[in-house]
Amino acid sequence: MTIAITAIVQWIHIAAGLIWIGSNIYQDYVIWPALLTRPAAEARATYESTAKFAAPLMMIAGMVVMLMGIIRGTFLGPIKSFGYLVTTPYGITWLVALFVMIFITAWGGRFRSGLDAAVWNGDQFHPTAMQTIRSHTLVSNIAFAVILACMVLMRFGL
Ligand code: HEM
């Protein structure tokens, strides 16, 4: 029974992770580069109409990943005490994944709330719009790589 529940939780965790990382990558490598080739007013209107759908999807997927990851590591995994969390390789790796996930979620929120000042300048692109988007993409990609590395390590009990 526990194996079935663990498998279901892990399935939901992985599916939500795919949606969360996939939509971030699509936004960073497809949507933004396409928008930057369009006139700024049109790009802004398009961004705002896609964000209306993308933001809730990414937020819900991110929450589900985190929640299922917490359940998978604690109730359905080996982390049963604070001691285990901070003294074993598995506990530390899990903690790193959780912190990086929280950090990148907050970072994404900060990026989106600062878009007005950082990317748009009225009906023009801000002169540093491209750099702002590139640095956001770089930080997100590093975070995804670290989180995925943590998932692989935990698979081997590390
Ligand atoms: C977008 C982010 C994430 C993705 C794409 C992801 C993906 C995965 C994948 C594919 C596995 C299966 C690994 C395997 O069995 O080989 C896994 C397992 C797991 N994940 Fe995540 N994960 C993410 C974030 C997190 C976070 C933030 C946490 C911690 C809160 C977490 C906790 C776990 C745990 C505990 C396991 C089980 C590891 C084990 O004991 O085998 N994950 N995850």
Residues whose N, C-alpha, C, O or C-beta is under 5 A from the ligand:
A	BS01	HEM	I14 G17 L18 W20 I21 V65 M66 G69 I70 R72 G73 W94 A97 L98 M101 I147 M151 M154 R155
